[in-house]
Amino acid sequence: MSVVQKGKRLFSKGYGVVDHELNLPVDANNTVFRIASVSKVFTAVAAIQFVKQGEIYFQDNVETYLDGYKITNSHNTPVTIEQLLTQTKV
């Protein structure tokens, strides 16, 4: 974990182990983790910030923001921002 402010690292610490068999600890400076599904959280937070600023709305059709890309959708209603964020169907 690291805390960064204005491009400068203020704090760094590793938690847990990299290898359970060898009991090697996480090194905050050298251990690499795959981001995997964690990026969903950042995307959701950014979307909510845009909603709070009035830039987008939860009920907006996502195709509005996809530069002409059309989503294959078997329903008669558009896929909304809210449905993507909550992973729900029409």
N, C-alpha and C positions, 0 to 999 in steps of 0.2 A: 504494500500500500504506500502511496506517496501523496503528499499534500503539496500542491504547486500554486504559487501566487505570482502573477506578472512574469511568468516564464522561469521563475527560480524555485527550485525544490527546497521546501522548508523542512520537510520531514519524510523519511523513508524507513519502512520496516517490513520485513517478511514475516508471514505467519504460516505455520504448518510445516509439512515436510514434502520434499520433492520425490523422495524415494523411501517408501515404507520399509523395505527390506534392509537398506543401508542406514536408515534413519537420518538421511541428509536433510537439513533444514532449508526452507525457502530463503533465498538470498534476494533482497529487495533490488539490488543492482544488476543481478545477472539471470535470475530465473524468469523464463518466458512462459506466459500462459496464453492459450488461444482465447480470443474474445467470445466466440460462440454466441450463445443467445443473449449475452449481456448487452449487445448492441440494441436489442429491442427496448430496453429501459431508456437508453439515451434518445432513441427515436420517439418514444412516447412522451418523454419530458419535453422535447423540442416541439412536438405537435401541440401539446397542451399550452406551452408558452405562446405559440402562434394563435391559438384559440383565445387565450386571455387578452392578447393584443388586438384581437379583431381581424387578424390577417386571414384566418381560415375558420371554418365552422364545422362542428362535428357532423352535421348532416350534409355537408358538401359531397358531391360526386367526386371520387378520387381521380377520375379521368380528367377532371378540370386541371389537375396539376401534373399530368403525365405527357404533356407536349405531343398530343395527337395519338398516343398509344391507347388502344381499345382493349378493355378487359373482356375475356370470354366469360359470359354470364348467362346462365340458363333461366334466370328470373327476369321479370319485367321491370324491376326497379334497380336503380344504380347502386353500386357498392359505395358505401360512405366511409369517411374518415373514422367515424366511431366504430363501424363494423371491423375495420382493419385493426384498430387499437384494442378492441375487446375480443377479437377473433371470433365474431359471431356471424351467423348467416342472416339472410334477408328473412 
